[in-house]
Amino acid sequence: MRVIGLKCRNCGKEYKTLPINICEECFGPLEVKYDYEEIKENISKEKIQKAEPTLWRYRDFLPVEDQNKIVDLKAGFTPLHKADNLAEVLGLKELYLKNDSVNTTFSFKDRVVSVAISKAIEFGFDTVACASTGNLANSVAAHAAKAKLNCYIFIPKNLSRGKIIPTLAYDPNLIAVDSNYDDVNRLCTEISSYYDWAFVNINLRPYYSEGSKTLGFEVVEQLGWEVPERYIAPVGSGSLLTKIHKGLKELEITGLIDEVNTKVTAAQSEGCSPVTTSFRTGEAIKPVKPNTIEQSLAIGNPADGFYAVKLIKETGGTAGTANDEEIIEGIKLLAKTEGIFTETAGGVVIGTLKNLVEAGEIDKDEKTVVYITGNGLKTQDVLVNRLTEPQVISPDLEEFNKLLKKEAVIW
Ligand SMILES: *Cc1c(COP(=O)(O)O)cnc(C)c1O
């Protein structure tokens, strides 16, 4: 078996492959443990490159054993863009954008959800659920519909319509809790001990989080099996940031690439930045109450925050923030320079990158990859009154000429 079981990241205690996420000894988070020797014997670059262009081309590194149980909405293998225009504005030499905003439900969450729901079916669950800041709700509802599973989704009540409507379209049971995400998550943890449901980001979290590794695998493949010198990713719970690096290390362990020396860099919104603050002060993570226009990352008590800070330090990376104004400017800058319209989480990454470059915290010569994890169509509300409005004319050539202040050319 490729999957040996689960292992506590804190104390190392091992468990069978079960729908559990917390160590009963020390309350540390559980993680999937693989037999890398077996994976190494079965994997090759050629095999990967011949497989389908979805995240499942990396199935050898994912914790689903029964290939017939895979729920695949064809997420993953999203484009990697060389971002020369943005690089020029920021004064960087070699910049790439991993555009995960074009997945099936328009965020990177389709990766983690495809893995978690496939595993839920393998475990025999008939009901899936999640606590969501928005994008997870979209993705769980879509995959549950495709898999014909019952679905319960819990969100904070004040979530923007741009996240709620694309969830409701799939017709799940949507429960809006009158509080913030951290309370939603705590409530769901309680519910999960009363109902035999697969909460993708709670009791299935060890499997769910493995899906984020594919964002590391794909970038390496798309760079011609080269490792980036730095990557910068948005941080909510910290799972995405840390699992991308786990993916890079697994390519190293299985001999597909040489040594990984990638500096891991975290981006948070200033109004919810427990990971960046802990990195900067050297103190333990202090939970915060989010106060920001950025909703996708609004987790005040990040489950993987400790491991995110540790990884940033170990790899010689850094962490930064962008405030609300800089988030909006980040969204606009990316759209204007690279033709990619991202949501507020992408604004956080671009704004943070800009701030870190200006502060001299990022070496301008490094081959850097920026993770764009969600689509701008979902957070249009933050741009209301922030863009140049259309110029209105009647259907009349003269009026258009006046607007251009030009005479029409007579042929
Ligand atoms: C959920 C989310 C993240 C953060 O993921 P974590 O694994 O919780 O850190 C980043 N970007 C977008 C768009 C998201 O929806």
The ligand as an ORCA input file, in Angstrom:
! r2SCAN-3c Opt
* xyz 0 1
  C      -9.063     28.825      1.105
  C      -8.293     29.764      0.268
  C      -6.926     30.023      0.498
  C      -6.167     29.578      1.730
  O      -6.099     28.258      1.972
  P      -5.548     27.660      3.354
  O      -5.156     26.295      2.958
  O      -6.703     27.666      4.318
  O      -4.423     28.506      3.838
  C      -6.246     30.799     -0.433
  N      -6.867     31.348     -1.490
  C      -8.170     31.149     -1.729
  C      -8.796     31.816     -2.899
  C      -8.928     30.343     -0.878
  O     -10.222     30.150     -1.124
*
